[in-house]
Amino acid sequence: MSDTRIMIVEDERIVAKDLQFRLQGLGYQVTGMAAEGQDAIRKATATRPSLVLMDIRIEGEIDGIQTADAIRSELDIPVVFLTAYADQATLARAKITEPFGYILKPFEERELQSTIEIALYRHKAEQKLRDSERRYRHLVENSQGLIWTHDMDGRLLSINPAAARLLGYAVDEIIGHDMRDFVPPEYHAVFDQYLARIGEHETDDGLVQILTRDNEVHVLQYRNVRSEQPGAGAFVLGHAADVTDRLRVEQLLREQNSYLTALHETTLGLMSRLDLEDLLEQIIARAAALVGTAHGYVFMLTPNGAGDPEMIMRIGVGAYNGFKGTKANFGVGLAGTVWQSGEPIVVDDYRNWPGRLALSSRDILRAVAGVPIKSGNQTVGVIGLAYLEEGRRFGKSEMQALGRFSELASIALDNARLYHTAHTELVERKRAEADLRRTEQFLNSVVDNLPYLIFVKDAQDLRFLRLNRAGEELLGRHTQDLIGKNDYDVFPVSEARFFEQKDREALTGRKIVDVPEEPMETAHGKRFLHTKKIPVMDADGQPKYLIGISEDITERKLEEERQRAFERKLQETQKLESLGVLAGGIAHDFNNLLVSILGNVGLILVDLEPDSPVREPVEQVKVAAQRAADLTRQMLAYSGKGRFVMQRISLNSVITEITQLLQVSIAKNAALRFALDPNLPPIEGDVTQIRQVLMNLIVNASDAIGDKQGTIALSTGVVHADREYLSNSFMAPELREGTYAFVEVADDGGGMDKETQAKIFDPFFTTKFTGRGLGLAAVLGIVRGHGGAIRVYSEPGSGSVFRVLLPVKEMPQHVEKSSGELLKQKGNGTVLVIDDEEVVRNVTKRMLARIGYTPILAEDGPAGIELYKTNRDEVVCVLLDMTMPRMSGEETLRHLKEINSEVRVLLMSGYSEQEASARFNGKGVAAFMQKPYTPQDLQEKIQEILE
């Protein structure tokens, strides 16, 4: 409900009631209704409404126009006329009462409201203008200076009482007179010249003679300024001081003392200055020159904003330079004593004066003098001067000159203050409305061009008052559609209730409230908005408006989510990378050991007869060593860099081959069910590693079922995986969309919560008392090495589903090569073996000798380079370890190539062929052989590169 109170004066009761209903609907208070004029005046006097709606034609002794005139003139209440028709004479009478608006019957609510608001605004503006005029009038009427205004023809427009008294008239007597009437006849031509000057230039100053009613001639020192009054044209504002007595004294003093000439020049200089700081500088400069010194100061009474004003040094020269801002205490020191007494003081010997300040900086002073600066009877400042020379004194003539000078300085300071105040008032009156319009236009432009949704609500009923352009675009609504509505008219009830709660929180707490970032339905779909709700208070500190500023942070939220996903992926990659390095290093060392085992076993088996009683145990050693080699490949597979024996395989065939093994691997209380897709396409994979994946997933499912009865379902199929499908998989972000074969293992065990799912692929994480935490970690590494992904579905109490996705790829059939026995054809020539492991060198030496080659051995790169230099012509092949201390395999290869660019190098490593290819690609390696290797592998590789 608005604070605006309206009285209705209407003799038709139905119209009055309808008007009352409409006003209350618009939020106004109706203080009363009257049907005739005298009753309306009585009620308006009693209730003091904010505005009166007045029918021009009403019953009673006086009509609406007379009633409005009485209310307007006696009570200063704005009146808006209501009329259905009126003749020209009636309208002319109505205009005399200066109404604040007209509303024609029948009227629209929008027209009614806008007319009322405009009338109230105009009335407030007029009140402010009258207050300003009253302050200005009070200032002028109470000033001791002479102030007047006249038009550009010299006709007197206004005059203050002090100037009227000087002329010998009452103020009302002389308003409108030609100012030539107050100038001696011989000066009429001079006055005309003055009018011409002030018309051409903005200011004019000087001396002028005036003639009083008693025919006395007075001389005024004036300063006039031409100004403009909107709607009234140009006029002149004049300020003057009666300097008649001063001129008489000056005349006498000029005849008696040379100081009077300087005093007159000083007076003219001060009276022409209206800037306060500039004036103070001139006062001390001219005062010092007047008495022939370079040392002085000016103290001025200055408001401090807290209590009584303080006497502060505003200017200091000579010995007082650097003391600007110093405070004088009342009755203490020279300035304080002059302030207290209001009289001039002369001290011939400051050093021995009892009132001196105990400051070392004052020891250089000899004679000092101070004179007050007054405004009326109050001391408002002190001029202080000093001689530093021994024997110099301030005599009577100097003090007379300083006394007169301080009076003129006082007038000049009063004039400067008066000019500043009057000029400010006049300028403000002209600029007030223009500034208001510009400010409103500027704020509207700023608000409409900001990229944020900005709205304004009424603090009482939370109805929309304003919505900016960005808000219109975001909400898909025009401002006019929202004005007067609340949140319940615009948004769903749940959202409206939430918005209202936050609005009330801001208004009740008188604080800025941040609204949580919840998605909101807009014209552009769901968007995240960050909103600040800001209460705006009125002059009494009560909430008046509520401003809302909403920033669309949808893109920022999405970018933050993308950044978090990237960081999670980076952390996972770094973790896998570090563990991969560890696994790869262990596999490398194991492979070096297995070279010796498999190599020696292979040599033994070649020499053993088929029916030898020790052949079977040696075969078992070979099998165990090959299983150990499989283990190292799994460790490399976890690192994602393992060397897989890739071939075209069928997942269904692999499962069928190990069905019996899977059955015996699970608990007896668990039943294994199969659902294999007969149309499953082949994949590219390592059979051994895929078997390991199946075993680990089946055993994991059996462990999840525990001691209760349960079922494990093993199924295969085909799925087309798009980006959204892959985004919910482990190790999926870098995979391409396409067709994938899957193998799925589902159990009805206890299931997993989200926290457990996030850790199941971490190495050494296990939920079993006897578990080692490597099963699923190895599965992830193998799948990763095959370019696949894993999807996991699980909830506590609902079991778990692991789906392994493997890319479908058409490949030619892989033809198995038989390892057989050693090739019948023996080799010949010298082979250089460079390896830092002694067991590898020794077993390789025996293998080479067994297949017909002459081995020479080197324990590191430098030794191998020297041996190659010596035996270059005999060496047909170099076996080079990829990883060695002192000199790496890459550097060793570079040196060998520098010796002989055609040298054949067979690279050996416990790491994978992929790792070797990445490091040695394009560097001239003839072939790669992964450790561990058998005599057959070694013979085939050497023959391959020699041929």
N, C-alpha and C positions, 0 to 999 in steps of 0.2 A: 504494500500500500504506500502510495506517494505521500510526502509531507505537505503537498500543495492543498490548500483549503480554499474552496470556491463557494461564493454565495450567488444564488439565482434570483433575479428580479424579473418576474414574468406574471402577467395578470391572467393568462390562460392556464388553469391548473393542470390540464392534461399535458400541455407542452412542457410545463415546469417539471412534472413528474417524469416524463420521458427523458428530459434533459438530465434530471438527477440520476436516473437509472444508467444512462449512457456514461455520465461522468464517473460514477462509481465503478462501472465496468472497465473504464480506462485507468483505474487505480487512484483517482482523486478523492479527496474528502469533501463532502458538501456540508457546509456549516449551517446553512439555513436557506429559506426561500421567503420572498416578499412579493406582494401583488401590487403595492403602490409605493410612491416615492418616499414619503415621510417615514413609513415603516422600514423601508430599505436603509435609510440613513441611520435610524436608531439601531437596527440589527448590525449594520456594518461597524458602527461605533463600539458596540458591545463585543462582537466576536473577532474583529480585525482579520477578515479573510485575506488570503494571498491575492485574490482576483475576484472581480464581480462580473457576471454575465448579465447584461442589462438590455431588456427590450426597450426600443425607442418609444413605442406607444404603450403606455401603461395607464391604469386608472389613477384617480386622485387629483389633488390640487396641483401637483407638479408632474410633468412628464419625465420620461427616461432621460432626456438630455439634461434637464435641470438637476435631476437626481445625480446623474453621473458627474456633473460639474461640481456639486457639493461634496460628493465622496472623494473626487480627485483632489480638490483644493484643500479640503479640511483634513482628510485622513491619509492622503498620498497613497491611495490604493488604485492599481490599474483597473480600467474598465474596458470590456469588449462588448460592443453593441450587437444585439440580435434583432434582425428585422426581416420581414417578408417583402416589404416594398417601402419606398420613401420618395417623396418629391424632392426637388432640388433645394428648396428652401429649408426643408427639414435636415437634409444632409449638410447644408452649409452651417446650420446651427450646431449640428453634432460635431463638426470638425473643430469648432471653437473650444470644445471641452477637451481636445487633444486625446481622443480615445486611442487605445492600444490595438484596435483591430475591429473588423466587422465580420459577422457570420450571417449568411443569408439562409433563411428558412426555405424549404427543409434543408437540413445540413447533414453532411456525412461525418462519421466518427473520426476519420483520418483528418478531415479539414478542421473539425472541432479541436482535436488534440494538437495539431500543428499550430493553429491560431493561438491557443492557450500558451503553448510552450514559447512561441515567439514573443507574445506579450510579456510573459514572466521574464524572459531573457532581456527584453528591451527595458523593462522597468528596473531590473538589477543594474543594467549598464547606466541608466540615467541616475540611479542612486549613487553609483560610484563616481559619476561625473560631478554630481552636486557636492559630494564629500570632498572631491579634489578642489572644486571651486571654493568651498568654504575654507579649506586649509590655506589656499592661496590668498583669499581675501583677508583671513585673519593675519597672515604674515605681513601683507601689505599694510593693513590698517594699523597694525601695532608697531610697525617699523619706525625708528627715529629718523631714518633717511627720507628724502623727498622722492616720491614715486608717482608717475603719471603715465597715461597713454594718450596718444592723439592720432588722428587719421592723417593721410598723406596731404591733406589740405591745411593742416594745422588746427583742426577742430578738436577740442578736449573731449576725450572719451571717458576717462576715469582719472581719479586723483586720490591719494591717500590723505587721511586727516592731517598729518604733519605738514604736508605741502599746502593744503587748504588754509590751515592756521597761519602759515607764514604769509600767504597772500592776503589774509584778513577776511576770508569768506568761509561760509559753510560749504560742505562738499556739494550739496544739491544745488547751491546757488550758481556754481560756475561750470557744471557739466554742460557741454554743448557749446561753450563760448569759444570764439576764435582766440588762440593763444597770443595773437598780436595785441589783444586787449591788455595783456599783462607785461608787455615789453615797451620800453620808452619809444616814442615815435621815431627818434633818430636811428633806432635799431631795427625798424621794420624791414628795410632792405637787407640787412644782415640776416634777419630771420628767414626771409625768402631764399637767400643763398643757402642757408642751413637745410631748408626743405628740399632744395635741389640736390644737395650733397647726400642727404639721407635717402633720397629716392634712387640715387645712382649707386651708392655704396651701402653696405649692410650696417655699418656703425658710424657714429660721429661722437666726438667728445670735445670738451673745452670749457670756457667760461662764458656765461651769459648774464646780462643784467635784466632784472625783473622789477616791475612796478607794483607795489602793494596798494590796497584800497586807500591807505593813508598817504599815498604818493611817496612812500619811502622806496629808495632804490636798494636792492639787495643783489649781491653777486653770487651766482650759483656755479659750482664746479659739477658739470654733468657728464654723463656717459649714456648715450642713447643707442638703441639697437632696433633695427627694422625687423619685423617678423610677419608671419602669415597666419591668419585665422581661417580655417576651413569654412567656406560659405560667407565669410565677412570681408575677405580681401586683406590687403596689407595694412599694418598699423605700426606705430613706433612705441617701444617701451623705454621710458626714461628713468634714470636714477641720478640723483643729485644731492649735493651737500651745500648748505648755505655757508659760503666762505667769506661773507662780507666782513665779519669781525677779523677773521684771519688775515684778509688782505690789508685791513687797516693796520693790524699789528705788523705785518710784513713790511708795510711801507715805512712804519716807524723804525723797525729794526734795520731795514736796508740803509736807512740814514745813519744809524748808530753803529752797525756791525756788519762786517763782510759775511758773517754766517748766514744772513738772511737770503742772500742770492742763492747759495747752495740749498737752503731749505726750500725755496720756491721750486727750484729745478727738481728736487727730490719729490716734492708733492705731486708735480705733474707726472713723473715717472711711475709713482705708486698707483695713482688713480687710473692709469691706463692699463693696469694689469689685473686680469680676472682669474688667472690660474693661481691657486693657493701656494703651491710649492715655489713657483717662479716669483710670486709676490714676497714670500718670506726671504728668499735669497736677495731680492732687491732691497728689502727693508734693512737687513744687516749691512749690506754693502754701502748703501747711502748713509745710514747712521754713522758707520765707521768713517766714511769720507767727510761727514759733516763736522766731526771733532778731530780729524787728523790722526786716526789710529788704524791699525790693521788687525786689531784683536777684539773680538766681540761674539755675542751669541743672541739667539732668540729662543726663549722658552714659551710654549703654548699649552694651555689647558686642553687635555686630550681625553676623550671618553675611553675607558678601558673595558667596557662591556660587562663588568662584574659589579662595581660599586661606584663610589665617588670618582670623578675624573681626576687624572694625574697631571702634574706640571712636568712636561717632557721637553728636553732640549731638541729643537727641530733643526737648527742651523748653528754651526760653530766654525769660526774662522780664526786664523792666527794661532795664538796660544790655546784656544779652545777647540782647535781642529782635532777630530778623533773622539770627541765626547758626545757626538750625536746619539740621542736615545737616553741620556742620563736623566734620572728623576730628581726633582727638587722637592725637599721636604718643607712643609709649611712652617715658616718662621725660622728656618735654618739656612745659613749662608746668605749671600747677597740676593739671589733670585728668590729664595724662600721668604726673606724678610720683606722684599718689595711686594711679593704675593700677599703676605699677611697684612701689611700696612696700606697697600694701595697707593703709596706715595713714593716719589723719587728719593733715592739714597745716594750720597756721595761719601766715599772713603778715601782720604788722602794717603794713608799708609796701611795698605791691606795686610802687610806682614804682622802688624801689631794690633789689628782690629780684633776685638774679642769674638766677633761673630764669624770669623773666617773659618773655612773648611780645612781640617787637618789633612791636607793632601800635598804631597811633595810637588805635584805638578803646578800648584798655586804659588810656590815660593818665588817664582819669577815676576809675579804681579807686584806693581807699586800702587798706583792710584786706580780705583774702580768706581764705576757709576752704574746705577740701574734705574730705569723708568718703567712704569706699568703700561701695558696695553689694555685698554678697557673697552667693554661693550656695555653702554649704559653706565651703571654704577659698579659693575662687576669687573674685577681684574681677571682677564683671560690670558694674559701673557706678560712677559718681561723682556725688555731689551737691555742687555748688559754690555758694557764697553770697558776697556782697560788700557792703561799706559804701562809700558815696561821700563821707561826711562826714569832715572832718578830725578826728582824735582818737578816733574810735570804734574799738573793738577787740573781737575775739572772745575773751571771757574763758573761764575754766575751766568755769563753769556752762553757758555757751552750747555749748561743745564737748562737754560731757557729754550735754547734751540732744540735740545733733546726732548724737552717736555712738549713743545709744540709738534715736534716730529712724531712723537708717540701718539698724539691725538690724531694726526693725519694717517698714521699707520693703522690706527683702530678703525677709522672710517674706510680706508682702503680694504681692510680685511672684512668689515661688515658688507661692503659693496660686493666683494668677491663671493662671499657666502650667499648673499641675497641673489646675485645674478645666477649663481649655479643652481640655487633652489628654484627660482622662478623659471629659468630656462628649462630645467629638467621637467617641471610640471607641465609647461606648455608643449614640450616635445612629446612627453608621454601621452598627453591627451590626444595628440594627432596620431600617434603611432599605435595606440592601444588596440583599436579595432583591426587595423591592418596587420599587426603582429599576430592577433588572434586568428585571423583568416589564414595567414601564411603558415602559422604553426599547425593549424588543423589540416591544411592541404599537405604540408610536409609529413605529418604523422600518418595521414591516410596513405600517402605515397610509399612511405617506409614499410608500413604494415602490409600493404598490398603486394609489395615486391619482395618481401622476405620469403624464403623457400619453405617456411614452416607453416603449419596450420595454426592460425591464431583466431580465437573467438573471445567475445566479451559477453558476460551474462549480468543480469541484474542480481544484486546480492540478496534481495528479499525473496523472490519467487523463482530464481534461477532460470529465467527466460532469456533466450538469446537476443542480444542487441546488435551484434556485429559478427561477421565472418569474413576473413580476408580471401583474396583470390586463390591462394594455394589451398585453403580449406575447401573452397567451392570445387576445385578440380579433384581433390582427393575424395571428398564425400559424394561428388556428383550432384550437388544441390546448389541453388542460387541463394544468396544472402536473403533476398526477399522471402524465400520459402521458409526460412528459419526464424526470422524476426518474430518475437512474441511467442515462440514455441519453447517447450522444455524438452529434456532428454527423452521423456516418455512418449513424446509426439514423434520422435525421430528414430530412436534405437529400440531394439528388443528390450523387454522388461528387465531381464537379468543384467544387461549392460547398462541400462538407464539407472537401475538401482545402485549399481556399483559407482557410476559416475556421480550420482547425487551424494552418495556417502563421502566420496573424496572432496566434492565441492564443499559440503558442510564442514568437513575436517579442516579445510583451509580457512574458511570464514570464521568458524568458531575459535580455532587456535590462533587466528591472525598470523599465519605463517605460510611459507611456500611449501606445497606438498608435491612430492614426486609420485606419479602413478606408475605401478609396476608395468613391465613390458609384456603385455598380453596381446595376442593376435586379434586384430579387429577387422571386420568385414567392411571394405571400402569399394569405391567405384572401380578400383584396380585389383580387386580380389583381397585376400587376407594380407594385411600389412602389420608390421610391428611398429608401434608408436611409443615414443618416450615423451610423456606429458608432464609439464610443470603447471600447477594451478596456483595463481598469485592473487591474494586479496588486495583490493585497493580501498583505502580508507577515506572518509570525508573529513572535513575540518574538525569534527568532534571526535575523531578517532574511531568512528563506527564503520563497519564494512559497507561500501557503496556499490562496488562492482567486483566481479571475479573475472580475471583474465586467464585464459588457457593457452599455452604454447606447446604444440606437439611436433616433435621431429620424427620423420619417417626414417627409422633405423633398420628397415628390412634388409637392405643390401649389406649394412655393417654386420647384422646378426648372421647373415648367410656367409659373409667372409670370415667371421669369427669361427663359425662351424667348420668351414673349409680348412681354416688354419689349425683348429684342434684335430681334425682328421689327419691332416698332413703331419702334425707333431706325433700323433699316435703311430702313424705308419713309420715315421722316422725312428721313433724309439724302438719299434718292433724290428725294423731293419738293422739298427745298430746292435740290438741284443743278439739277433741271429748271426750278424756278421762276426761279433766277438766270439760267440760260441762256435761258429763255423771255423774260425781260425784255430781255436783250441782243438776241435775234432780233427781238422785237417793235419795239424801238427802231430797229433797222436797217431793218426793213420800212416803218416809218412814214416815215423819211426818203426811202427809195426811192419810196414812193408819192407824196410831194409832188413829186418830180422827174417822175414819170410822168404826173402831172396835166397838166403843161405839154406833154409830148411828145404824149400821146394827144389832148389838147384841140386843140393846133395842127394835128396831123395830121388830126383829124376835120374841122376847119374847112376845111382845104385840100381834102380829098376832096369836100366839099360843093360847092365852087366849081369843081372840075375837071370837064371833059367826060369822058365814058366813054372816048373814044378818045385822050385826051391822052397824049403820049409819056412824061410824068413820072408818070402815075397809078400804073403798076406799081411804080416805086421807092418812091413814098409808101406804097403798100399794104404793101410789104415792111417799111418803117419801122414801120407800124402793127402788123404781125404781131410784129416784134421787141419792140415796147413791150408788147404783150399777153403775150408770153412772159416778159418781165421782171416783169409784174404777177403771172403765175403763180408765178414764183420768190418774190416777196414773200409770196404766200399760203402757199407751202411753209414759209417762215421763220416765219410766224405759226402755221402748223400745228404746227411743232416745239414752239412755246411752249404748245401745247394750247389756244390761244385764237383760232385762226385762223378766218376767215370762210369756211366751206365752202358751196358751192352744193349743198345737200342735195336729193336727189331719189330716187325709187324706181328702183333699178338692179339689173341681174342681173350677178353676178360672171362667169358664163359668157360673157355677151355682151361684157363689157369685155375678157376674155381673147381671145375670138375676133377682136375688132376689131384688137387689137395683136399678133396672132400673128406676122405678118411682121416687125414691129419687134422682137419678142422674139428671133426666129430670128437676125437680123443683129446682135443685141447681144451674143451669146455667142461664145466662141472656136470655131474650126472643129473642134477635137478633142473638143468636147462635143456630145452629142446631146440634144435636147429632146423629152421625152415628155409627153403630155397624158392626164389621166384626170378628165373633168369629170362631175359628178353631174347627170344630166338633170332630176332633181326638186329641184334646188337652189332654195330660196325666195329672193325678192328681199330686198335690204337697203336701208337708208337711207344714202346716201353721196354724196360728191363724186366724179364720174367722173375728173376730172383727178388728184385726189389718189390715188385707188385705182390708176390707171395708174402713177403714180409709185412706189407701193409695190411693184407687180409688177415694174417695171423694176429697181428697186434690189435686190430679192431675187434676181432672175434673174442680174443682173450679179455679185452677191456670190457666188452659187453657182458661176458660171463661173470667177471668180477663185480659188475654193477648189479647183477641179479642177486648175488650173494647166496645165502642158504635157502631162500624160498624157491618155490617152483616158478619157472619163467620160460619165456620164449625169445629166441634170437632169430630175427628175420634177415636173410641175406638176399638182396635183389640187385638186378642190373637193369639199365634202361638208357634212353637217350633224352636229352633236354637241350632246347635252344636257350642259351643264356644271354640275356641282354645286360646292359650296364647296371640297371637297378638290381637284377638278380645277383650279379657278381659282387655288387657293393656290400652285400650282406654275408660275404664269404671270407674265410681266412686266406690271406695272400692273393686277394683278387684284384686290387686296384690296377695292376699293370697288365692284366690279361685282356685279350680282345673278345668282343662279342662273337658268338658263333655256336656251332654244334659241339656238344660234349657228351661222351659216354660216361655213365656214372655207375659206381658200385655203392650200395647203401646197406649199412648194418644198423638195425633197429633193435632195441631191447625194451622190456617193460620193467626195468629196475627202478631204483630210487630217484633217478633224475638228478638234475643239477640246478643250482641257482645261478644268477648272472655273475656273481663274484667268482664262483668256481669255474664257470665257462671261460672267463677271461684269462685263467691261468693254466688250463689243462694242457696246452702245448708248450708250457715252459719246461725246460730241462730240469729234472730232479724234483718237479712238483708231483706229488702223489697223494691220494686219499686212502691208500692201503698201508697197513702196518708193515708188510714185507715188501712193498713196492720200491722200485728204484727211480721211477719218474722219467724213464727214457722211452717207453713204448710209443706214446702219442707224439713226443718230440721227434722221434725217428720217422714216424708216419708223415708229419708235416714237412720234414726235410726231403723225404723221397718224393712226395707229391709236388713240392716246390721245384725239385730238380726235373720233374716231368712236365713242368709248365702247367700244372693243374691248380685246383683250389679245393677247399673243404668247407662244407656247410654243416652247422651243428644246430639241432633243434632239441631243446630240453627244458623241462620245468620240474621243480621238486614234486615227487610223487607220481609223475607221468612218464617216466622213462626217458630215453635219449635216442636220437637218430643222428648218425654220422654219414654224410653223403660226400663221397670223393668224386670230383669232376676231373676227367682227363680228356684232353683235346683229341678229336677224331682226325686222323691224318692218313691218307692213302699212301702206302709205301710198297715197294717191290718185296716179294717174298725173300726172307733171309735164308740163305743156304748154309747149313751147319758145316763147319770144316772139322774134319777128324784130326785129333792131335797126333794119333798114330805113334809110330816109333821114330827114332832119329832118321833123317833123310839119308839115303844110302850114299849120296854124293857128298864127299868131304870138301871142306873149304881149304884155302891155302892163303898165306900172307900173314902179315903182322897186324894185330889189333891192339890199339892203345886204350887202356881202361883208366879213366880219371874219376875216382870216387873217394870221398873222405871216410867211408865206412870200411874197415879192414875185412869184416866177414863178407861184405859184398864183393870186394876185390878178389878175395881168395876163391870163393865159389865160382865167380865168373871166370877166373883164370882156369880152373879145372874144366868148366864147361867148354871154353874156347879150345882148350887143348884136345878135349874129347871129340870136337866136331872138326878138327883139322887146322885150327889157326894157332899162330904163335902169339901168346899174350905178353904185353909189357904193362906194368902197373905204375900208377902215380896217385899219391894220397891227396893231392890238391891241385888247384889250377896252375900255379907257377911251376910245380914239378912236372906236370903234364906238358906245359908249353916247351920246357927245356927238352924233355924226351922226344917230343914231336920234331923239334928242330934237328935233333941228332939223327932220328930214324925216319925222316920225312919220306924218303924214297921207298922204304919197305912198308910203311903203315898204309893199309888199304881202308881202314875204318877206325873211327874214334868213338868209344862209348863214353858219354859225358853225363855226369850227374848234374841235375838242374840246380840243386841247393847244396852249397858247400861253404865252409868258413874261409877266411882269408881272401879268396877271390871267387865271385859268384859264377854260376854257369854262363850267364850272359857275357860277362867280361872275358871269361876264358874262351868262349866261342869267338868273340871279336878278335882276340889275339891269334887264334888258330887261323881265322880267315885272312888276317893280315899276312901270315906266313904263306898260306896256300889257299887261294880263294876257291879251289875245287875240292877241298878236303871234305870227305863224307863223314858227317857227325850223326850218330844215333843217340838221341837224347833220352836219358833215363830219369824217372822220378817216382817217388812214392805218392805224389799228388796226381791229379787227373790229367787226362790229355787236354781237356778244355782249359785248365789252368796253364799248361805248358803252351798251348796255342796262343793264348792271350799275351804271354810274355815274350815268345820267340817268333811270332808271326812275321814273315818277311826277312828273317835274319839268316836264312840259308841252312836250316836244319833238314837233314835228309829224311828222318823218320823219328817217331816217338815210341817208346816202349815203357809201359807202366810196371813198376815193381808191385808184387813179386812176379818173376817170370821163370819159366822152365827152360831146360836145354832146347826143347823143340821151339819154344817162342824165340829164343835167342838166335837159333840157326835160321829160322824163317825170316826174321827181321834183317839179319846181316845179308842173307842171300837177296832179299828184296831190294836193298839199297845198292848192292854191288851190281845187280843186273840192270 
